[in-house]
């Protein structure tokens, strides 16, 4: 009987600890480059490998939380956003990557290309090329 009571107490403690709202699992990492909330990873988001293998001539880069941002050439809503108050969130570290992606890797964008995030639509991004051309990207989020 004492053994059963002990197991029930341990189980109750486990449940209380695992349901704690003050858990640090969703806190931002210390080295995140953006002060704003960036797109969030979830298990249904495609991996960079999946995007690369399924999109012909894929033009994308990888941001925090292994989220893939895909070029939006024909997506008016992203191109029509006002990026005047966009925040620089990073720059491309490696280019022409086809496997083993890391944060700020890109398939096409050149190393050093600056990436900006829209201040209200955190899934919308803009890359500014050396010649000043602006290219728009959107985080591929599921769920």
Buried (B, 14 or more C-beta within 10 A) or exposed (E): EEEEEEEEEEEEEEEEEEEEEEEEEEEEEEEBBBEEEBBBEEEEBBEBEEBBEEBEEBBBBBBBBBBBBBBBEEBEEBBEBEBEEBBEBBBBBBBEBEEEBEBBBBBBBEEEBBBBBBBEBBBBBBBBEEEEEEBBBBBBBEE
